[in-house]
Amino acid sequence: MAVRLIKTSGYGISHNSCSFEVLLLVKAYSYIRMSTDIQLRGDSLRRQLELSKSYALKHDLTLSESSEMQDIGISAFKGGNLDGGALGIFLQKVKGGKIDRGSYLLVESLDRLSRENVFNALSLFTSIITAGIKLVTLTDGELYSEESVVNNGAQLIFSLTIMMRAHEESLLKSKRISESWENKRNKISSKKLTSRCPAWLKLNDDKDNFITLDDRVEIVKKIFLDSSNGMGNFVITRRLNETGLGSWGKAKGWHASYVQKILGNRAVLGEFQPHRFVDRKRVPAGEPIKD
């Protein structure tokens, strides 16, 4: 709540011809989403914040600057921003009554909220406005509320068009990326997909083959030999730490879980298993590639 001093035309309660007006300030929440760090570096964060601040100032809204309203590096194509993301947390607060009806949700455009198929996107859209939240798209200044959509069907048609286009764009992008990776996998014998590899290998300068790091290979061989002789992972781990052999990566010392990872990795046989994400889960992509 705030108090504002306003001038009157002689009927004010003060001797200075002024009176007090009590204002109930309405809160606005700025939701910012970017799917990649490239967008962050490309000034997307600053632009979205400035749009929100400008709108709030123009319409006498109190802008909440909570960092919880940012989903950085999260895609809305498959609902990642709802499943544990900041937008999902915001909606839970709305349903729990922690955010007042009549509050504003400011977004750059509708595709910042969702890029899922039109049914899921529409469900999200309607759940926001029927909960009493006023949704504003800052690029065009459009305000969506339950009342405005009921009284103006064109608003709903317009929003549906944006949602469909956003999903189609993301679907096409996803298809192109999948095809690109499939093409890379098909050419893996001449050019490797990535420099990421088991810690006992290293990609050569020409990026066409992996070379072994002999000192680490000897440790791998010792781990397999000890295991084949009936030694458990904890004993192998203890011996590695006792010998003073430095661990690989950022870990301090050897751990039984990493020993198990080495023993269970078929990369020691020269196999590589590509993966891809399906419904946000990492699954094998095709058969293992040998040699």
N, C-alpha and C positions, 0 to 999 in steps of 0.2 A: 504494500500500500504506500502511496506517496501523496504529498500535499503540494498543490501548485497555487501560486499567488496569481490572481487574475484581476484585471481592472473591471470596475462596474460603472454604471451610469448614474451614480449618486445614491444608490440604495444599498451599498455595501455595509458591512458591520464595523468597518474601521473608519477612523477619521481621515484616512488618506484615500478614500473612495476606492478601496480595494477589498476583495473578499477572498476567502479560501475555498478552493475546490478540491474535494477528496477524490483521488483516482485509484481505481483498482487496476494495477498493472497486469496485463496479460503476458504470460510467458511464451517465448518462442524457442524451439529447439532446432538447432542447425544440424542436419545429418549429412555427413560427408563420406563418400565412398570412392575409393580408387583401387583398381584391381592390380596395378603394377607399380613398382618403384619408379619406372620411367615417367609415369604420369605425375608422380610426386615431384620428381626433379623438373618436370615440365611446367611447374607453377600452378598445377591444378588445385593444390591445397589452398594457396593464397587466394586464388580466384573465387573458389567456393566460399571461403570465409568472408571475403569482402562483400560478396553478393548478399550473404546472410545478414551481415552487420548493416548494410545499406537499407535492406528491406525493413529490418527491425526498427531502425532509427526513423524511417519515413512513416511507419505505421504505429509509433509509440508502443512498441513491444519490448519487454525485458528479455534480452537474449541470454539463454543459458549457454555458457562456454565450456561445458563438461567435455572432457576428452573421450568419455564413454560413447559419444555420438559420432565417432570416427571409425570407419572400417577401412583401414589402410592395407592394401595388398590382398583384399578379399573380393572374389568374384561374386556377382549376383546371378550368374547364368544358371547355377544349380542350387541357389538358395543358401550359399555359405554365410551370407550376412544375417540370415535369420537363425540358422542353426548354430547358436553360440556366439553370433556376432553382435555388434552394438545395436543394430536395428531390432534384433530379436529381444534384447534386454529392454529396449525402449518400449516395445509392444507389451512385454510382461508387466512393466510398470504402469502402463495405461490400463491394462486389464485389472491390475491390483489396486487401482484408484490412487496411485502415488503421483500421477500426472493428471492435472485438472482437465475436465471437459472444457472445450473452448480454447485450449492451448493450440499453438501453431507448430507445425512441423515444416521446416524449410529445407527444400532440396533443390539442387541445380536443375534437375529434370527428372521425369518419372523413371528413366532408365537407371538412375542411381539407386532407386529402391529395388528394382527387380529386372532381370533379363530372362526370367523363366518363361515357360509357355504361357499363353494368354490366360488360361484358366487359373493357374497359380498366381500370376501377376494381378489379375482382377480380384481374386480372393484377398490378397494382401491390401490392395487399394481400398476395397470396400470395408475391410476390417478396421482400417485406420479412420476413415471418415464416419462410419457408423458408431465408433467409440467416442465421437464428439470432438475429434481432432480435426483442425482445419489444415489441409495440406496445400502448400504453396510451391509451385515450380518457378524458380527465380529467373530462369532465362526468358520466360514470357510473362511473368507476373500473374499467372493464372492461379486462382484460389478455388480449391475443391472442398466442399463440405457436403454433408448429407442433404441439407436443404437445397444447395445450389444445383446438385446433380439431379435431384427429384424434379426441380422446377425448370431445369434446362437439360433435356436429354442429349443435346448436341455435345455437352461437356463429356458425357460418358462415351459417346461415339469417338470423340477426339482422343480421349485417354486410351481407349482400346486400340486405336490406330497406332499410337506411340508405343504401347506395350508389344503389339504384334511385330512392329518394325524392329524394336530393340532385341526381341528374341531371335528374329530371323538373322539379324546382323551377327549376333553371338553364335548362333548355330552354324552359319557359314564360316565364321572365323575358326570355330572348333573343328569343323570338317577339314579346313585347309591345313590346320596345325597337325591333325591326325594323319592326313595324307603326306605331309612333309616328313613326319617321323617314320612313317611306313617306308617312304623312299630312302631315308637314311639307313633304316634297318636292312633294306635290300642291298645297300652298298657298303655294308659294314666290313666286308673283306678288304676294301680298298681305303676306306676312311672311317675312323671310329666315331661313334655317336657322341662320346663325351670323354673328358680326361679323368672323370671319377672312376676309380677302380680299386680293387683290394690293395691294402697298404704295402704289399710286397711286390707291387708292379708300378710301372711309371710309363706314361705315354711318351713316345719319342718325339723329337723335334718336328718330324715330317707329319705327325699325327696319323700315321697309317699303321702303326703297330705298337704293342706294349712290350716293354723290356722288363726283365726281372731284376730286382735289387738283391744281389747275391747274399748279403749278410742277413737280410730278412728271410730269404728263401730257406736258409739253413735253419732258422728258428722254426719256420713252418714245418719243415721236415722232422725236426726234433719233437714237435708237438704231436705229429701223427705217429711217430715211432713210439713215444711214451704211451699214447693212447692205445695203440695196438698191443702193447705189452701189459695192458690191463690197468694202467694208471688213470685215476679219475681226474676230472677237470680241476678240482680244488688243489690236488697235489701238484699237478702240472703248473698251475698258476703260482703256487708257493715256490716251487723250484725256480721258475723264471724270475720271480722277484728276488730270490736269494742269490742268484747268479749275478744280479745287477744289470741284466740286459734291459736297456731302456724300452719302455712301451712306445707304441706308435700313436701319433695323434696328440690330443690334448690331455688324455687321461694320465693320472699320476699312478704309475705302476700297472701291473697286469691284473686283469679281473677274469674270473671263471666264465662269465657270460661272453667275454670276447674270445676266449679260448674255444668255447662251444661254437661261436659264430664261425671261426676259422675251420673247425672240424666239419661243420655242416655246409660249407660253401663249396659248391661244385666247380667254382672257378679254378680250383687246383687241378681239375681235369681238363681245363681249357674251355669250359662251357660258359656262355654268357646268356642270361635270361633277361630279355627286355621286359619292361613293365609299362602299363598305362593306367590311367585313373578312370574308373567306372563308378558313378554315383559316389564320388569322393573317396573311393577305396582303391588301393593299389593292387592291381591284378596282373598276372603274366600276360604278355602280348605275344602269342604264338609259341612255337616250340623253342627250346634252348638252341642257341647257335654254337656249334662245335668249332674246335680249333681256333 
